Amino acid sequence: MKHAKATKTTVRLSEGTNFLEICVTDNGIGSDPETQYKNMGFGLFSIRERFSSIGGEFTVLSEAGAGTRAILKVPYNLKDSL
């Protein structure tokens, strides 16, 4: 909310066969997709690196003036959780 100037945020959790997906969407100011990863702060970079180290994915989709969507995909093994 602070950086995006968003007034609405939606969080969705869904489950796939071997993964959980968390999707956070806002209606904020968004950013230019050409520069979003070039200007990625340490916090976002750190999240991407941590998810990558466990076989997960972190994606940020944004368009200037049209909000942002951050998608976190976390793998899990159902057999290990029983």
C-alpha positions in Angstrom: 0.0 0.0 0.0 2.8 2.4 0.9 4.7 2.2 -2.5 1.8 1.1 -4.7 -0.7 3.7 -3.4 -3.3 0.9 -3.6 -6.7 1.2 -2.1 -7.6 -2.5 -2.6 -5.6 -5.7 -2.3 -6.8 -9.2 -3.0 -5.0 -12.4 -1.7 -5.9 -15.7 -3.3 -4.5 -19.1 -2.2 -4.9 -22.1 -4.5 -3.6 -25.6 -4.5 -2.2 -27.6 -7.4 -1.1 -31.2 -7.6 2.4 -30.5 -6.1 2.3 -26.9 -5.2 0.5 -24.1 -3.4 0.1 -20.7 -5.1 -0.4 -17.4 -3.4 -1.5 -14.5 -5.6 -1.5 -10.9 -4.3 -3.1 -8.4 -6.6 -3.5 -4.6 -6.0 -5.1 -1.7 -7.8 -2.1 0.6 -7.3 -0.1 2.6 -9.6 1.8 -0.4 -11.0 5.2 0.0 -12.8 6.7 -0.3 -16.2 7.3 -4.0 -17.0 10.5 -3.2 -18.9 12.2 -1.8 -15.8 10.4 -3.8 -13.0 13.3 -6.3 -12.5 16.1 -3.9 -13.2 14.9 -1.7 -10.3 13.9 -4.6 -8.1 14.8 -3.8 -4.5 16.7 -6.1 -2.2 13.5 -7.3 -0.5 11.9 -8.6 -3.8 15.3 -10.0 -5.0 15.6 -11.8 -1.6 12.1 -13.3 -1.9 12.9 -14.6 -5.5 16.2 -16.1 -4.4 14.7 -17.9 -1.4 11.8 -19.4 -3.4 14.2 -20.4 -6.1 16.4 -22.3 -3.6 13.4 -24.5 -2.6 12.3 -25.0 -6.2 9.6 -22.4 -6.1 8.8 -19.4 -8.2 8.2 -15.7 -7.6 6.8 -13.6 -10.4 5.8 -10.0 -10.4 3.4 -8.8 -13.2 2.7 -5.1 -13.4 1.7 -2.4 -15.9 2.1 1.3 -15.3 -1.2 2.7 -14.0 -2.9 -0.8 -13.8 -1.7 -2.3 -10.5 0.5 -5.2 -9.7 0.2 -9.0 -9.3 2.7 -11.0 -7.3 2.6 -14.7 -7.6 4.4 -17.1 -5.2 4.5 -20.8 -6.1 5.6 -23.1 -3.4 6.3 -26.8 -4.2 5.4 -29.5 -1.7 5.4 -33.3 -1.6 2.1 -34.6 -0.2 3.8 -37.9 0.8 6.2 -36.0 3.1 3.3 -34.1 4.8 1.4 -37.2 5.9 
